[in-house]
Amino acid sequence: MKITVDTNVLARAALLDDAKQSKLASKLLREATLIAIPLPCLCELVWIMRQGVKLSKDEVATRIRSLLNAKNTAMDRPAVEAGLAMLEAGGDFADGVMAHEGRWLGGETFVSFDKRAVTLLAGQGVSARLL
């Protein structure tokens, strides 16, 4: 079966925080021939792991890379890599994804009120401006 997952399915499988749902989610993910993972799903998952469960950025990056490298997953690899670069630099995964996607859509400069995001993106060579 080819599936598109909701964040809660990935969260249950990754966190094993609900015995019944975690078992169902893990089984589904193992058996799926294709798991389509939308970018908003990954942004939510990273937020849950960082803010909700308080995992370290390194642990979160390891888990996202495992998904990225699984043979049966499909996702926007360049956007995920941009998110991981931001996360590993100490920023927010979602900011990296948004900056990447914005460039892909034709935007030239990432603008934000978030000083840390702008500083980290600029440090990665991305045109970024603090408002």
C-alpha positions in Angstrom: 0.0 0.0 0.0 1.2 3.5 -0.8 0.3 6.0 1.9 0.5 9.6 3.0 1.0 9.8 6.7 -0.3 12.3 9.2 2.0 13.6 11.9 0.4 11.6 14.6 1.2 8.3 12.8 4.9 9.2 12.6 4.9 10.4 16.2 3.4 7.2 17.5 5.9 5.1 15.6 8.9 7.3 16.6 8.0 7.9 20.2 6.3 4.7 21.2 4.2 6.7 23.7 0.9 4.8 23.2 1.2 1.0 23.2 -1.8 0.3 20.9 -1.4 3.2 18.5 2.4 2.8 18.4 2.0 -0.9 17.4 -0.5 -0.1 14.7 1.6 2.8 13.3 4.9 0.8 13.3 3.3 -2.1 11.5 1.7 0.2 8.9 5.0 1.9 8.3 6.9 -1.4 8.0 4.4 -2.8 5.5 3.8 0.2 3.3 5.5 0.1 -0.1 5.6 3.9 -0.1 5.3 6.4 2.7 4.8 10.0 1.4 5.8 12.4 4.1 4.7 16.0 3.4 6.9 18.8 4.7 4.3 20.2 7.2 4.2 16.7 8.7 7.9 16.8 9.3 7.8 20.3 10.7 5.1 19.2 13.2 7.0 16.1 14.1 10.2 18.0 14.8 8.3 20.4 16.9 6.7 17.6 18.9 10.1 15.9 19.5 11.9 19.1 20.4 9.2 21.0 22.4 6.9 18.3 23.5 9.2 15.4 24.3 12.3 17.6 24.8 14.6 15.4 22.6 18.0 16.9 21.8 18.6 18.4 18.4 21.0 15.5 17.6 18.5 12.9 18.5 15.8 14.6 16.4 18.2 14.9 13.5 19.1 11.2 13.7 15.4 10.2 13.7 14.6 12.5 10.7 17.6 11.2 8.8 16.4 7.6 9.4 13.1 8.5 7.8 14.9 10.3 5.0 17.1 7.3 4.2 14.4 4.7 4.5 13.9 2.8 1.3 10.1 3.3 1.3 9.8 7.0 2.1 9.3 9.8 -0.3 9.8 13.4 0.7 11.4 16.7 -0.6 15.0 15.7 0.2 16.6 19.2 -0.4 14.0 20.9 1.8 14.5 18.3 4.6 18.3 18.7 4.3 17.8 22.5 4.6 15.7 22.0 7.7 18.3 19.6 9.2 21.1 22.1 8.5 19.1 24.7 10.5 18.3 22.3 13.3 21.9 21.2 13.6 23.1 24.8 13.6 20.8 25.4 16.7 17.8 26.8 14.9 14.4 25.7 13.9 13.9 22.9 11.4 10.8 24.7 10.0 12.8 27.9 9.3 15.2 26.0 7.2 12.4 24.3 5.3 10.6 27.6 4.7 13.8 29.4 3.5 14.5 26.6 1.1 11.0 26.4 -0.3 10.8 30.2 -0.6 13.9 30.2 -2.7 12.5 27.4 -4.8 9.3 29.4 -5.3 11.4 32.4 -6.5 11.9 34.4 -3.3 15.3 36.0 -3.0 15.5 37.0 0.6 14.1 35.3 3.7 12.6 37.9 6.0 11.6 37.4 9.6 11.3 39.0 13.1 13.3 36.0 14.4 16.9 37.2 14.9 18.3 33.8 15.5 16.8 32.4 12.2 18.1 35.3 10.2 21.5 35.0 11.7 21.8 31.3 11.2 20.5 31.4 7.6 22.9 34.2 6.8 25.7 32.1 8.2 24.7 29.4 5.8 24.9 31.8 2.8 21.2 32.4 2.5 20.0 35.9 1.9 18.1 36.8 5.0 16.8 40.0 6.5 15.7 40.9 10.0 12.6 43.1 10.2 
